[in-house]
């Protein structure tokens, strides 16, 4: 009976994968598991360490570290897409339902997400059975650029930008506590220009040529951090959801310069107040427009 049920569940899961593939084609989304190689190419590898055997949450298993041929057997939700997987999938299903002890899967861990090295079928079956976690041997991978759970093409591009930014500035080494995460593309280029400007004036002050990494560390301590303190003082992140501190730094320094050019009181405090006032006015305008549409 369990074998019959396993085959029925496999066919159901495969049909669900087919429906998702059709929807993914229409919306131009990926129909395959996220590849670890693409992620590491974008974020940059810093090192690896063995994290031991542990229970990991299945909803954090987001991709594959296996060769393309194997990862292509499953869709992004670990649903099986090939009929040839049926026999092995049903054997694992039966073993899990009957309580047999299966070996732990092998995964790479990046931030809070996991990529399967070996154990794709076990992840697929466990998810289908509604399990919350699975036993895994974990290898932790450190990357220059941080990666969240919702990794898509745009997130990979942002990670690649951040990785390139860190390569140039070496902030991940000189200031390991620094987490300059931007939500939009192009902002790291703007921040890098600030660092180069800071480098020029720092060189004049010290009477010698200053390296980019030295200038970046000084910029972080003397420019970025004071602005972030003002951001936190006024709890700007709570009032502007969707922004990051690095996003706000870029916007506040833009407004700081604009106020200075207009002969107005300038600095991070006036720039923050102007930003919050503008956002509040925009919110009221949008609310009024929605109310008029409803009427």
C-alpha positions in Angstrom: 0.0 0.0 0.0 2.8 2.4 0.9 4.5 1.8 -2.5 1.2 2.5 -4.3 0.7 5.7 -2.3 4.3 6.7 -3.0 3.8 6.3 -6.8 0.6 8.3 -6.7 2.4 11.1 -4.7 5.3 11.0 -7.2 2.9 11.4 -10.2 1.1 14.2 -8.4 4.3 16.0 -7.5 5.6 15.6 -11.1 2.3 17.0 -12.5 2.6 19.9 -10.0 6.1 20.5 -11.3 4.8 20.6 -14.9 2.2 23.2 -14.0 4.8 25.3 -12.3 7.1 25.0 -15.3 4.3 26.3 -17.6 3.7 29.2 -15.2 7.5 29.9 -15.0 7.7 30.0 -18.8 4.8 32.5 -19.0 6.4 34.7 -16.3 10.0 34.2 -17.5 11.1 32.8 -14.2 13.7 30.0 -13.8 12.4 26.4 -14.2 15.4 24.9 -12.6 17.0 24.7 -9.2 19.2 27.6 -8.3 22.8 26.6 -8.9 25.4 27.1 -6.2 28.1 27.9 -8.9 26.1 30.9 -10.0 25.7 32.2 -6.5 29.4 31.7 -5.6 30.4 33.4 -8.8 28.3 36.4 -7.8 29.1 36.6 -4.1 32.8 35.4 -4.1 34.1 32.6 -1.9 36.1 33.5 1.2 36.4 30.0 2.8 34.8 26.8 4.0 34.5 24.9 7.3 32.7 21.8 8.4 29.6 22.6 10.5 28.9 19.0 11.7 25.7 17.0 11.4 22.5 18.9 12.3 18.8 19.3 11.6 18.2 22.0 9.0 14.9 23.6 8.0 13.7 22.3 4.7 12.3 25.7 3.7 15.8 27.1 3.7 17.1 24.5 1.2 17.0 26.6 -1.9 19.3 25.1 -4.5 21.8 22.5 -5.7 25.6 22.1 -5.6 25.4 19.1 -7.9 26.3 19.0 -11.6 23.7 20.5 -13.9 22.5 17.1 -15.1 21.4 16.1 -11.6 20.0 19.5 -10.5 17.9 19.6 -13.7 15.9 16.6 -12.3 14.1 18.9 -9.9 12.3 22.2 -10.1 13.0 25.2 -7.8 10.7 23.7 -5.2 12.4 20.3 -5.4 9.5 18.7 -7.2 10.6 15.9 -9.5 10.4 16.7 -13.2 11.7 13.4 -14.8 9.7 10.2 -14.9 13.0 8.1 -14.5 13.2 9.3 -10.9 10.1 7.4 -10.0 11.6 4.2 -8.7 14.2 5.8 -6.4 11.8 8.5 -5.3 9.2 5.9 -4.2 11.8 3.7 -2.4 12.9 6.7 -0.4 9.2 7.7 0.2 8.4 4.2 1.6 11.5 4.2 3.8 10.6 7.6 5.3 7.0 6.7 5.9 8.0 3.4 7.5 10.5 5.2 9.8 13.7 3.7 8.4 16.8 5.6 9.3 18.3 7.3 6.2 21.8 8.8 6.0 22.0 12.6 6.4 22.1 14.6 3.2 25.1 16.7 2.4 24.7 20.5 2.0 26.6 23.7 1.7 25.4 26.5 3.9 25.6 30.1 2.7 24.3 32.6 5.3 20.9 31.1 6.2 20.3 29.0 3.1 21.4 25.5 2.0 22.5 24.0 -1.3 22.3 20.2 -1.7 25.4 18.3 -2.7 23.9 14.9 -2.2 20.3 14.1 -1.2 18.1 15.7 -3.7 15.6 12.8 -3.7 15.4 12.9 0.1 14.7 16.6 0.2 12.0 16.2 -2.5 10.3 13.4 -0.6 10.6 15.0 2.8 9.0 18.2 1.4 6.3 16.2 -0.2 5.5 14.6 3.1 5.3 17.9 4.8 8.4 17.5 7.0 9.8 20.7 8.5 13.5 19.6 8.8 16.0 17.0 7.6 19.3 15.7 9.0 22.3 17.0 7.1 26.1 17.1 7.1 26.8 20.8 6.7 29.7 22.6 5.2 29.6 26.3 5.9 30.7 28.6 3.1 31.8 32.2 3.7 31.3 34.7 0.9 32.3 38.3 0.5 28.8 39.5 -0.3 25.9 38.4 2.0 23.1 36.4 0.5 19.5 36.2 1.7 16.9 33.5 1.3 15.1 35.1 -1.6 17.8 34.8 -4.2 16.8 35.8 -7.7 18.5 37.2 -10.8 18.4 40.8 -9.4 19.8 39.6 -6.0 22.7 37.8 -7.8 23.5 41.0 -9.7 23.5 43.0 -6.4 25.7 40.3 -4.8 28.1 40.5 -7.8 28.3 44.3 -7.5 28.9 44.1 -3.7 31.6 41.4 -4.2 33.4 43.6 -6.8 33.1 46.6 -4.4 34.6 44.6 -1.6 37.4 43.4 -3.9 38.3 47.0 -4.6 37.9 48.4 -1.1 38.9 45.3 1.1 36.3 46.5 3.7 35.5 42.9 4.5 39.0 42.6 5.8 39.8 46.0 7.3 36.3 46.5 8.7 34.7 43.0 9.0 31.7 44.4 10.9 30.7 46.5 7.8 27.6 45.4 6.1 26.9 47.7 3.2 23.9 46.1 1.6 22.1 48.0 -1.1 18.7 47.1 -2.4 19.2 48.7 -5.9 21.8 48.2 -8.6 24.3 51.0 -9.2 24.6 52.3 -5.7 27.9 50.6 -5.0 29.4 52.6 -7.8 28.2 55.8 -6.2 29.6 54.8 -2.8 32.9 53.9 -4.4 33.1 57.4 -5.9 32.7 58.8 -2.4 35.6 56.6 -1.2 37.8 57.9 -4.1 36.9 61.5 -3.2 37.7 60.8 0.4 41.0 59.2 -0.7 42.0 62.4 -2.5 41.5 64.7 0.5 43.0 62.1 2.9 46.1 62.1 0.7 46.3 65.9 0.9 45.9 65.8 4.6 48.6 63.1 5.2 51.0 64.4 2.5 51.3 61.0 0.8 49.5 58.7 -1.5 46.8 56.7 0.3 45.7 53.2 -0.9 42.1 52.5 -1.8 41.7 50.1 1.1 43.2 52.6 3.6 40.8 55.3 2.3 37.8 52.9 2.4 38.5 52.1 6.1 38.8 55.8 6.9 35.7 56.7 4.9 33.8 54.0 6.8 34.9 55.3 10.2 34.6 59.0 9.5 31.9 59.4 6.9 29.6 56.4 6.7 29.4 55.5 10.4 28.4 59.0 11.5 25.6 59.1 8.9 24.4 55.7 10.0 24.3 56.9 13.6 21.9 59.7 12.5 19.8 57.2 10.6 19.5 55.0 13.7 18.9 58.0 16.0 15.8 59.0 13.9 14.8 55.4 13.3 14.6 56.0 9.6 14.5 52.3 8.7 11.3 51.9 10.7 9.7 54.7 8.8 10.9 53.7 5.3 10.5 49.9 5.0 12.4 48.4 2.0 15.4 50.7 2.4 18.8 49.6 3.8 21.2 51.7 5.8 23.5 51.8 2.7 20.5 53.0 0.5 19.8 55.7 3.0 23.4 56.8 3.2 23.4 57.3 -0.6 20.2 59.3 -0.5 21.1 61.4 2.5 24.5 62.4 1.1 22.7 63.4 -2.2 20.4 65.6 -0.2 23.2 66.9 2.0 25.1 68.1 -1.2 21.9 69.6 -2.7 21.1 71.6 0.5 24.7 72.8 0.6 24.5 74.0 -3.0 21.2 75.8 -2.3 22.8 77.6 0.6 20.6 75.9 3.1 21.7 74.4 6.5 23.4 71.2 5.4 24.6 68.0 7.1 23.1 64.5 7.8 20.5 65.8 10.3 18.9 68.4 7.9 19.1 65.8 5.0 17.3 63.1 7.1 14.6 65.6 8.1 14.1 66.6 4.4 13.9 62.9 3.3 11.3 62.0 5.9 9.3 65.1 5.2 9.3 64.4 1.4 8.4 60.7 2.0 5.5 61.8 4.3 4.1 64.2 1.8 4.4 61.5 -0.9 2.5 59.1 1.3 -0.4 61.6 1.8 -0.5 62.3 -1.9 -0.7 58.6 -2.7 -3.4 58.1 -0.1 -5.5 61.1 -1.4 -5.2 59.8 -5.0 -6.4 56.3 -3.9 -9.3 57.9 -2.0 -10.3 59.9 -5.1 -10.1 56.8 -7.3 -12.4 54.9 -4.8 -15.0 57.7 -5.0 
